[in-house]
Amino acid sequence: MKIRSSRPVPLLALAIAAALSVFDLSAAEIGKLKVGDNAPSIEGKDQDGKTWKLADETGKKIVLLYFYPKDDTPGCTKEACGFRDDLDELKKENVDVIGVSFDSSDSHQKFISKYNLNFPLLADTDGKIADAYGAKMPNGKMAKRVSFLISKDGKIEHITDSPNAATHLSEMKEAVEKLKKG
């Protein structure tokens, strides 16, 4: 049996809408962020309850904004400690590192204390920051491992989207060098 419609576009739109509702895709995933895009303007509370805003950094600093699944897990610890160990070099290049996960401020304080982390971690307990960057895992209950290098002018210069923590460290260092050369 063939079904003919004189309006194939509305049927297609309806099918797409139905598929998106099944998968619960965020706006950022639908219009996936790419290099050259303006970084979504976000704000969140750090481990000490202080508000951090990307807008406050624009024009002043390069921001390495990295999302990770969970405090004090093997891959996330490796990544955080790698950024910690490279922070002096990154600071010389005017780069601030900001970590983001769904963990609470209390969890972040413990993670920072245990591993002597030297940069802020934002508590994205409602997932709004991860949603803005398309960094939610499919289950929507934690962030996936994705890093964004954001230039002083607020543009995304590099994105690393890999489950491998070491890849984030090496790619971000290379991207900072590339940005420095200009």
Secondary structure as UniProt FT lines:
FT   HELIX           8..23
FT   HELIX           27..30
FT   TURN            35..36
FT   STRAND          43..45
FT   TURN            47..48
FT   STRAND          51..53
FT   HELIX           54..57
FT   TURN            58..60
FT   STRAND          62..67
FT   TURN            71..72
FT   HELIX           74..92
FT   TURN            93..94
FT   STRAND          95..101
FT   HELIX           105..115
FT   STRAND          121..123
FT   TURN            125..126
FT   HELIX           128..132
FT   TURN            133..134
FT   TURN            138..139
FT   STRAND          146..150
FT   TURN            152..153
FT   STRAND          155..161
FT   HELIX           165..181
//
